[in-house]
Amino acid sequence: KQEVTQIPAALSVPEGENLVLNCSFTDSAIYNLQWFRQDPGKGLTSLLLIQSSQREQTSGRLNASLDKSSGRSTLYIAASQPGDSATYLCAVIQDTDKLIFGTGTRLQVFP
Amino acid sequence: EPEVTQTPSHQVTQMGQEVILRCVPISNHLYFYWYRQILGQKVEFLVSFYNNEISEKSEIFDDQFSVERPDGSNFTLKIRSTKLEDSAMYFCASAPGVTGELFFGEGSRLTVL
């Protein structure tokens, strides 16, 4: 059974720092991995989708990498801003069409 | 930019009552989903729907739950007789393809008293 874990559970950093959020999964047979942002009490905003054949994806200050064989993905946030404060979720899709979510990393960026 | 819309944003109901949560997926998407998130817990898969039928459902999605696409635009989740443990945020999502990017709505918060 696929398990998705995110470390750290919470992170508090000053504005301007570069950050790395980690996601690990126990079964490497995935089709893709998706990173989301969730603001308190709100929905899930898709940030990046990495197909299983890809190694990384970039969008603005965000860069996500995928190492299927080791069961890991990282989300790199450059030059963090207070507006980046949110919970970041990773999720994987396997041989069915359902997403399996991690526990999330709660990020706070203070001015 | 196209988005998934959900109504209501918050519903309070008494235990045992029926609830219908509504979603309008992105118009050219073919795959539709319901997920839920109990406060402080992971987002959990409930059901996927394609070509007017359920393609997969989780153990949570028992006989009290049903989904329907009554017309070309709406996608609904019905809970026949709500329980206290059904209190959660329910998210609708849609995707253009089976392993494509999923787009989520803002969620419907259900509170069962």
Interface residues (C-beta under 8 A of the other chain):
Chain A: Y31 N32 Q34 F36 G41 K42 G43 L44 T45 S46 L49 L89 A91 I93 T96 D97 K98 L99 I100 F101 G102 T103 G104
Chain B: Q6 Y31 Y33 Y35 K42 V43 E44 F45 S48 Y50 S55 E56 S58 M89 F91 A93 A95 V98 T99 G100 E101 L102 F103 F104 G105 E106 G107 R109
